Structures are given as structure tokens and as C-alpha cells.
């Protein structure tokens, strides 16, 4: 049984108009295109958002962790200033101030006759000893401060 056309309808309908009970192919194609477009824009946004982190990671920057935290703050707070600061930090080379100090320490180890990198092996990590003194013992942490250093005699 064929459906009769409405007498007010034109005799030739465009191809994108689906008849009753037929699948609207144009709508399905547009739905797929819309889903792909939304995914592509989302991926583009995320790639742009992680740009400072990728720049800092590729350049082996010292401030990589700071840039990563600023990127996360920008993502979750929607404050774009964090992203801009992270991008600027990723593009700037912060000088390594530890390098000259390591050279000085290496030279002092060489002068003292200590093997390279072994100068601080006999020293504790901090000012206080690694363990607490036993109660009743005479063990006292040896802390040298400027006020306790012996004074030079000048009356010779």
C-alpha cells in the first residue's frame, strides 16, 4: 500500500526529507559529525591546556613541577592567569645556582684530599644527631655556633 501525498505537497521532495517510517540518514550523519567535532574540540582544548607542561618537560626545566601545578590550578579554578604564569615559567630558563656551589665543593674536596663526592659522608644530615641521647648519659649533641667558637688571642 502506498501512502498518498497530500495535495498541498509538491510532487518532487528533496532527498534529505525522509518519508514516514524511514530512517533519516542525514540526521544520523550529522549526529556522528557532531560527536566527532565535540571530541576534536575537547582534545584540542586539552592539548592547548597542557602546552606549558609539555614545553617544560621537553626542555628538562627545573621548574617543571611548578608549571604542572599551575596548569592543574588553571584547569580546576578556571583562572587563566595560572596558565599564563605557567607558560611564562616554562619558557624562561631559571639559572642553576647549585652548579657553582658544587664546583666549589668539589675543589675543596680535592684540596682536602677527600675522594670526589665523599666529603659529607662522615657528617650527619642535620644539626642534631641521628638519635636521641639516652637518659642519664653524658652524650650531648655537638653543635658549633658562632658564639661558641674560640676567640683568637691578640695579646701576644
Order of alpha helices (4+ residues) and beta strands (2+ residues): alpha-alpha-alpha-alpha-alpha
